Amino acid sequence: MPLTPQEQSVKELLIANYLPFEAHHVFELSPSVRISVDFLIFSDAGIVLECTYCTKRRGSAISEAKRRGAFINYRFGLLKQTLPGLVCGALIEAPNEDRSFTRKNLERVLSNANFLALSLEELRSSLGS
């Protein structure tokens, strides 16, 4: 599966920071449960990174971002049940929404995430720490 433009930007960021990773990694949690993630970064117990980009207009974008965030959070919960040491992070970009409003709403939804980035710059700094 080809990378989206956002995923391509993340890939370039990971390469620039010399972070070993695999794009579209598949975790086999059980014989019947498989979860594909956008990126698995090979650091300590591993860092899972899920990415999404909401282009809807102001007002609609936050609803879409929250819906996508809830699905990402569900997947993070499944992963952490099996791999509790796994670090999970989300890059959710909604450029048409107010950033502080977006953060406040998404932090409520992403209870299983270790970090949330709303831009590539924020992701760069989150991965640095």
Secondary structure in CASP SS format (residue, H / E / C, confidence):
PFRMAT SS
TARGET T0000
AUTHOR 0000-0000-0000
METHOD secondary structure of the structure
MODEL  1
M C 1.00
P C 1.00
L C 1.00
T C 1.00
P H 1.00
Q H 1.00
E H 1.00
Q H 1.00
S H 1.00
V H 1.00
K H 1.00
E H 1.00
L H 1.00
L H 1.00
I H 1.00
A H 1.00
N C 1.00
Y C 1.00
L C 1.00
P C 1.00
F E 1.00
E E 1.00
A E 1.00
H E 1.00
H E 1.00
V E 1.00
F E 1.00
E E 1.00
L E 1.00
S E 1.00
P C 1.00
S C 1.00
V E 1.00
R E 1.00
I E 1.00
S E 1.00
V E 1.00
D E 1.00
F E 1.00
L E 1.00
I E 1.00
F C 1.00
S C 1.00
D C 1.00
A C 1.00
G C 1.00
I E 1.00
V E 1.00
L E 1.00
E E 1.00
C E 1.00
T E 1.00
Y E 1.00
C C 1.00
T C 1.00
K C 1.00
R C 1.00
R C 1.00
G C 1.00
S H 1.00
A H 1.00
I H 1.00
S H 1.00
E H 1.00
A H 1.00
K H 1.00
R H 1.00
R H 1.00
G H 1.00
A H 1.00
F H 1.00
I H 1.00
N H 1.00
Y H 1.00
R H 1.00
F H 1.00
G H 1.00
L H 1.00
L H 1.00
K H 1.00
Q H 1.00
T H 1.00
L C 1.00
P C 1.00
G C 1.00
L C 1.00
V E 1.00
C E 1.00
G E 1.00
A E 1.00
L E 1.00
I E 1.00
E E 1.00
A C 1.00
P C 1.00
N C 1.00
E C 1.00
D C 1.00
R H 1.00
S H 1.00
F H 1.00
T H 1.00
R H 1.00
K H 1.00
N H 1.00
L H 1.00
E H 1.00
R H 1.00
V H 1.00
L C 1.00
S C 1.00
N C 1.00
A C 1.00
N C 1.00
F E 1.00
L E 1.00
A E 1.00
L C 1.00
S C 1.00
L H 1.00
E H 1.00
E H 1.00
L H 1.00
R H 1.00
S H 1.00
S H 1.00
L H 1.00
G H 1.00
S C 1.00
END
